[in-house]
Amino acid sequence: MAKSENQKLKLLYLRDFLRQNTDEAHTASVQRMIDYLASKDVRAERKSIYDDIRAINEYGVEVLYRRGSDGGYYVAQRDFELPELKLLVDAVLSSRFLSPKRSAELIKKIAALSGEHGSELLRRDVVLAGRLKTTAEDGFANVDAIHEAIQKNSRIAFRYFDWGTDLKKKYREGEYEASPYFLLWDDENYYLIAHTEKHGLTHYRVDKMESIRLTGEKRIFTEETKKLDPAAYARESFGMYRGERKRIKLRFENALAGVVVDRFGRDILPIPDGKEHFTLTVDVSVSPNFLGWIAGFGGRASIVFPQSVVDEYRALCRAALEA
């Protein structure tokens, strides 16, 4: 490409150079900018660089100048600060939904937002080995198809599988059809909350879904799904295992208040029960995972009522002891 044609890209090249190569600890001289532009077949003089930096500031990218022997120009503020980018990297690393390949690709893109020097710091802290990750590479496509179905008010059809003891996929019989409502992130996995004629309101692990297609049939909305609250669904479904939804009363030691808030949120109403305990009443999907959660506290937590759930809990504990 001729120089005259490249000249129109001068401001873009200069902005990208400053964003990628400078920060408060790493400045760039005017001569360095001139040399960089020359490598892109763009002519520049010192006066024009000053005018360009002024234009970049007016555009909204804050470029400052620091005096001194190591002085020069640098980008003072970015869309994301380094701690924010580290938080995003940690989220990608902890996600079981993302394969190692997808995680590495996303981390590379996130790191690029911090510029060359911040990117080195982020990459230095990244450790993928030993993380539990899905092997599926079509997770992004699944999410995209589900969002499209929700937007178009369409049911979806898909294949669903489980993992066998031979570590191979075991497809469930036939093609599933469901009305998708929303996607939920829980316990490092992505779930589709949906309605099927056979199971009613239920959910599916997105990374276990394959060959998703829109059927074109309108989604089904029942009285239950019309008033569906995603946050409440997540609170009630322990480990995303569904059971019969019941209102139950629980009793905990005071020292477990933080654990209870983490599980049920800050909208709960704890009631003191003596000096060392409190009770609360919550709506819960009673499943083996919920009962196991209670059992994990030993004698420090108990189910007060209803009696049917108390009996179910005792039966689970007896079965565990017998096993």
N, C-alpha and C positions, 0 to 999 in steps of 0.2 A: 504494500500500500504506500502511495506517495506521501511525502511529508505534508503537503498541503491538505491532503485529505485527513491525515492524523491530527492535524492542528486543532480541529474542532473538538477533539476529545481531551484536550489539555486539562481542563478543570476537573474532569472525572478521574483522570489518571492521578492528578495531584491529591485530590481528596482521598482516593483509595490508598495511595502511598502513605499519607499521614495517618489514616485510621489503622493501617496494618502494621506500621513500623515505629510509631512513636507513642509515648505515654509520658507521664511526669518524670519518670526516671530515665527515659531514652528520648533525646531530642534529635532534630535533624536540621542541619544548616541549609542556607539558601543554595549554596553550591552543590550540596548533595541532592537537593530537589532538582536542580538544573541537570545534573548528571543522570538522574533517574529518568527524567523526561526525554533526555537525549537518547536513552536506550529504547524509548518507545517511538523514536523518530519524530519527536516534538521539539521544536525550537523554543527556547525561553531565555529571557534576560532577567537580571536581578529586579528591575523595576516592575516587570510584568508579574513576577512571583509575589511581590508585595500586594499588588492589585488582586491577584488570584486568591491569596489568603484572606484578604478583606471580603471578597465575594463569598468564599466558603463559610466565613463567620456569619455573614448576612443570611446564608442559606440555612443556618442552624447548627452547623458543626463547629463547636467552640475550639479554636486553635489559639494557643497562647505562646508567648515568647519568654524564655528565661535567659537572663544575662549571665555572664561568667565564662570561664575557660571552657566549660562543658555546656555552654548555653546553646540555644536554638529553639526551633518551633516544635510544638507537640499538641496532640489532641488531649484536651483537658477532661472531657467527659464522654462516656460511651452509653449506648442504649442499655447495656448490662454491665454492672460492676462485677469484678472477679468473684466475690463471695456468692453473688447470684448465679453466676455461671457454674460455680462449683456445686451449688445446690441442684442445678439441672443435670449436671453430670452424674451426681449421686443417684438421682431419680432414675436415670437411664440405666445405670449399673445395677440397681436393685430390682429392676423390672424383669420378672420371669417371662413376661409376654414377648419381650424382644430377644431375638436370637443374638449370639455373639457377633455375628457379621453386621446385623442391623445396629447393634449397640455401638460398635466401633465406628460405623458410618455416621451415626448421630453425634457421637462425642467429638468426632473430627469437625463436624459442622459447628457445634457449640463452641469448641475451642477457637475456631476461626473468628468468632465474634469478639474475642478479647484482644485481637492483634497478635503480632508475632511473638512478643515477649510473654504476654499472659498465656498464650497458647502453649508455650513450653512448660509453664508451671502446671497447667491443667493436665497435660499429657504425662507429666512426671508422676502425678498422683493416681493415674488410672491403672487399676488392676482388674482384669477380666477373669483371670484364672480362678477356678474354684467356685465361681458364681453359678447358681442353678438357673439355667436358661432354657427356653424352648428351642427346639430344633426347626420349628416351622419358619419359613421365609415369607409366607403370604399373609402375615398378620396385618400389615398395613392395608393390603387389598381388602381384607375382610372388614376392617374398620370403615374403609371408604365405602364399600358396598352397603354396609348397615346404615351409615349416615344418609346415603342416597335414598335408601328405602324409607327411612323415617321422614325425610324431606318430601318424598313423593307419596307418602301415605300408602305404601305398598307392603304387602306381606312378602316374606322371603322363603325360599326353599334351600335346603343345604344338607350335606352329609355330616354325621357326627361320629366321633370315634373315642375310644378309651385306649389306654396303654395296657398291653398284655404283659405277662411275666417274662415273655421272650423279648420285651422292649420293642415290640412291633405294634403298629396301629391295628386295633380291632374295631371295624366299623359296625355301628349299630344297624339293625335291619331297616331297609327302606330309606326314603328321603323324608326329612323332617320339613314341616311347614309351620311358620310362626308369624305372629304380628309383633314386630320389634317396637319397643317403646324408648329405651335409652340404654346407654353403655355405662357401666359402673366399674370403678377401680377399687379392688378390695384384696388385701393380703398379697400385693404385688402381682395380681392377675387382672385381666380385663374380662368382664362378664357382660353378656347381652341379657337384659331383662325383657321378657317377651311373654306372649300368651299363645298357648296351643289348645286345640280342642280336646286333646287327651289329658293334658296335665294342668290346664288352666294357667294361672300366673306362675311362671317359673324362670329359670335362668340357664345360660349355657356359657362355658368357657370359650372365649373367642378363638383362642389358639387351637381348640379342638374342632373347630368348624371348617369345613372345606366345601368348595364348589358352590359358594353362595350366589343365588340369582334372585332377581326381583320377579315375582309372579304377575304383578299388575293388579292383583286382587286387593281391594281396600282392607286396611287393618281392622281387626275386631276390637271394639272397646266395650268392656263389661262395666257394671257399676263399680266393681272393685278397682279396675284399671283406670277408670276416669278420675278417681281421686288418689291415684298412686303417688306417693312421696318417695323419691329416690333415697333421700337421707334416712327416712324411717325404715325403708326396705333393708338398707345396709345394716342399720343398728339391730334389727330384729333377726337377721339371718347370720348366725354364728358360723364363721368359716364358709359362708355362702351355702350352707346346708339348710334346706327348708323343711319345716314341720308344721304342725297345726299351730296357728297363731292363737296365743292365750294371754290373758292378763294374769301375772303372777306376782306374789310378794316374796321378796328376798331379804335375808338378814346377813349383815357383814360386820366384821370387826372394823372399828374406826380407822385403823391403819390402812385399810384397803380402799379408802375413799378415792384416792387418786386413780386406782385401777378402774373403779366403777365409773368415774367421770370419763376416763379414756374410752370406755366401752359404750356408755349410754349417752354421753354428752352432758352439758351443763344445765339442761332444762329439767333434770330430775329433781325430785323433792325428797331428800333424805329426812327421815324422822328418827330422832334419838330413841334408843331402846336400851335403857340403862346407861351406865357410864362408859362402857367400852364397845357398844354396838350401835348400829343404826339399821333401819329397814327402808325399803322403797318398793313401790309398785310400778311395774313396767309391762309393756306389751312385747312379747318375745315369740319368735317362731321356735317351738320346742322341738329340738332335734338332738341326736346323740352328741353333736359337737357342743351344744349349749350345756347339756348335762355334764359333759366332760370338762367344760370350762369351770363349772361350779366345783366339780370334784377336785380340780387342780388346787383349790385353796384348802383342801383338807377340812378340818373342823372350824376353820375361820369364816366359812360361808355356808348358808343353808337355805333351803326352799321352805317357806312357811305355808303357803297355799297356792293353788288348790291341791286337795289331797291326791287327785289323779296324777299330778306331776310329781308329787312327793313319792308316790308308789312307783312311778316310772323311773325316778332317780335311784331308788333303792334297788330296783330290779337290775339296773345297769351296773351298779356297784357290786351286787352279788355275782353277776355274770363275769365281771372283771376278775373277781377273786377266784372264782371257779376255774377260769382260764389260766 
